[in-house]
């Protein structure tokens, strides 16, 4: 548990700085923190970059929107860090994770937001067109493995009408036996 007001105050002040940044920089920093604090296993840098690229209500990925990992780390004021090998994204300290879970106002529905991004991603034309063969290249779709494994878990935790709609759209692609 986070001890004393010093650490809580430091996190609070740093997060206020992240939120006070102008334009999309604030959103990028907060979304990086949300993804890292609520994703099941730690994401690698490519997965986080692609997760933050997804635009809700779009039909495909836009490579021009992919934020560089260095920008994401800067937008989070050092609260999100990158482990060099194996290029995994982490929070600066485990007490930040505890703090973010207690301060739910920062991310009111994080699992729903992750499920919406994951379901949107799986509905993208470029993702749906991938071969179902087990040896597809992950290079162009680094978020595919995470969303395939964990989207449902996030959806169960944060089910909303948007999540339901996206999941049903995804399932509509498959023929159901009579």
Secondary structure as the mmCIF struct_conf table of DSSP 4:
data_model
#
loop_
_struct_conf.conf_type_id
_struct_conf.id
_struct_conf.beg_label_comp_id
_struct_conf.beg_label_asym_id
_struct_conf.beg_label_seq_id
_struct_conf.end_label_comp_id
_struct_conf.end_label_asym_id
_struct_conf.end_label_seq_id
HELX_RH_AL_P HELX_RH_AL_P1 UNK A 4 UNK A 20
BEND BEND1 UNK A 21 UNK A 21
TURN_TY1_P TURN_TY1_P1 UNK A 23 UNK A 23
HELX_RH_AL_P HELX_RH_AL_P2 UNK A 24 UNK A 38
BEND BEND2 UNK A 40 UNK A 41
HELX_LH_PP_P HELX_LH_PP_P1 UNK A 42 UNK A 43
STRN STRN1 UNK A 44 UNK A 44
HELX_RH_AL_P HELX_RH_AL_P3 UNK A 45 UNK A 53
TURN_TY1_P TURN_TY1_P2 UNK A 56 UNK A 57
BEND BEND3 UNK A 59 UNK A 60
HELX_RH_3T_P HELX_RH_3T_P1 UNK A 63 UNK A 65
HELX_RH_AL_P HELX_RH_AL_P4 UNK A 69 UNK A 75
TURN_TY1_P TURN_TY1_P3 UNK A 76 UNK A 78
BEND BEND4 UNK A 79 UNK A 79
STRN STRN2 UNK A 80 UNK A 83
TURN_TY1_P TURN_TY1_P4 UNK A 84 UNK A 87
STRN STRN3 UNK A 88 UNK A 91
BEND BEND5 UNK A 92 UNK A 92
HELX_RH_AL_P HELX_RH_AL_P5 UNK A 94 UNK A 102
TURN_TY1_P TURN_TY1_P5 UNK A 104 UNK A 105
BEND BEND6 UNK A 106 UNK A 107
TURN_TY1_P TURN_TY1_P6 UNK A 108 UNK A 109
HELX_RH_AL_P HELX_RH_AL_P6 UNK A 110 UNK A 123
BEND BEND7 UNK A 124 UNK A 124
HELX_RH_AL_P HELX_RH_AL_P7 UNK A 125 UNK A 128
TURN_TY1_P TURN_TY1_P7 UNK A 129 UNK A 129
BEND BEND8 UNK A 130 UNK A 130
BEND BEND9 UNK A 133 UNK A 133
TURN_TY1_P TURN_TY1_P8 UNK A 134 UNK A 135
BEND BEND10 UNK A 138 UNK A 138
TURN_TY1_P TURN_TY1_P9 UNK A 139 UNK A 140
TURN_TY1_P TURN_TY1_P10 UNK A 142 UNK A 143
HELX_RH_AL_P HELX_RH_AL_P8 UNK A 144 UNK A 157
BEND BEND11 UNK A 158 UNK A 158
HELX_RH_AL_P HELX_RH_AL_P9 UNK A 161 UNK A 171
TURN_TY1_P TURN_TY1_P11 UNK A 172 UNK A 173
BEND BEND12 UNK A 174 UNK A 174
HELX_LH_PP_P HELX_LH_PP_P2 UNK A 175 UNK A 177
#
